[in-house]
């Protein structure tokens, strides 16, 4: 605790010196190099404010799946309900719901991006804290925010019991939905149907502990938490990238087609080989690949696809086709997001018909599940497709999973695939 107080005081002194040079309302950011700090523990520490020190919502945790960029964000100086075009030192964190129309979750509107007040981050091997200023927010207010920061709190094992489970749709309703989707095969070659599984426990769920455990179980994934208020948190350990941009170079992927992991090395290899030879799975992945390539070419991009691969996770494995593109200078993040989101991997094809089918027939609101979540800056951006995600509220957690329905899909097999996809988080919550 004493060490953290000293660290906090050092940050305040740096801000005070910064005000001498740039005035009370700076128009440029302040970046300070710091020693390594456990970011999830720092965020968890803010759950226990003392006295009159408020929590600096929103609290955001973000880690890309290469683990080259990890950040913890506190507070905001700007909130937007549209996709920003970042310039200079601006950074925006946020996302888009699966569908922009209709009612969305409380706290998670159809489009929301925030420019944070302060960001603690590890970028490659460098640790720093960045204080954001835009000429309108005062240094004194930032100093008060730093003073309110609480010491990191170690993550711990979960202790949860006595939960109930409710699936929406239930298994019978799911079978009817799959049958209906197949009846529309002439108009809908593929539609991704999904399920919400709500678990209720006898005590509150600590979102930071859940993320810490999930992160260890699914290493090669995006890891993020968006907590806009004390009421709800959206978390994800998604293996799927919508796109990553560095200047005008873009990396994306067609991730579709799923098989379980094997119980033995031989069974695992057999299931992996089966992904390459299953006609239904190959068709499902090819639909996604064609959509992404066509969308990028509509933006006048030069596109190159790599050979098909298998991405292996703890409980499941997926077919994956890495895709690279070079964009014209006039193409911005809003063009990419509007063109690529949502892909057929989470919606279907044709895009509008699939979205309409989902909107008309799924018995719950997806919200940010299967949405596009990430960050935007001038030189780079990175967005995950928010699958393998959950919405946490006090003592309940809603888990989400989807399955692509094409000709040859069997409802019971697809239901089992949904269970496989939430298997890792179910194990964590039962530990």
Order of alpha helices (4+ residues) and beta strands (2+ residues): alpha-beta-alpha-beta-beta-beta-beta-beta-alpha-beta-alpha-beta-alpha-beta-beta-beta-beta-alpha-alpha-beta-beta-beta-alpha-beta-alpha-beta-beta-beta-beta-alpha-alpha
